[in-house]
Amino acid sequence: MTIKPIRNDDDLRTAFRRLESIFQAEEQTPEADERDVLVTLVEAYENKHYDFGPADPVEAIKFRMEQQGLTARDLEPFIGPSGRVSEVLNRKRGLSLRMVKSLHDGLKIPYESLLAHVQ
């Protein structure tokens, strides 16, 4: 196992290629150790060079809807009547704390994403 620092995007691509080949490595093998070290290095590089920040709350909701094949009607138990769901998805109404808790508990959307941009 030869591990080198990730100093630029070329090094990052090389690390990703290696990770693809060892990602399913059986635990407690040299390949699994290498995978864990590479993941740590990739995360450190990305955190330093790419500021993704928390997701926009509406985008987080839409992403979860896409992931789970949900419609706006499916959000009613978490947000309220269809008019309120529409207002939230069209950014005409902010999320209440009740909505945030309900979306987190019911759809497992991280609080960090749902509370992003709250002042």
C-alpha positions, 0 to 999 in steps of 0.5 A: 500500500503506497499512500500519497497526499492529495495535493491537486485535482489530478491526485484526487482523480487518481485516489478515486480510481483506486477507491473504485477498485478497492471500495468493496474490500473485505474488512480487516484486509490491507485493501480495507485499510487503504480504502479507509485512509484514502477516504479520509484523505479525499474528505480532507482535500474536498473540505479544504478545496470545495465548500459545498455548504449545507443544502438549501432546504427546498432543494433538500426536500426536492432531492429526497422526493426524487430519491423516494419517488414522492409527489407533493401530495406525499409531503402533506403529512409532513408540511400540511395541506396541499396549498402549504406544500406548494408554497414551501416548494415554490419558496413563498413560505418558510419551514416552521419548526414543526415542519422541520421536525416532521420532515426530519423524523419522517423523511430522514432529511438532515436538520442541517439541510432543513435549517440552512439559511435560517437567521 
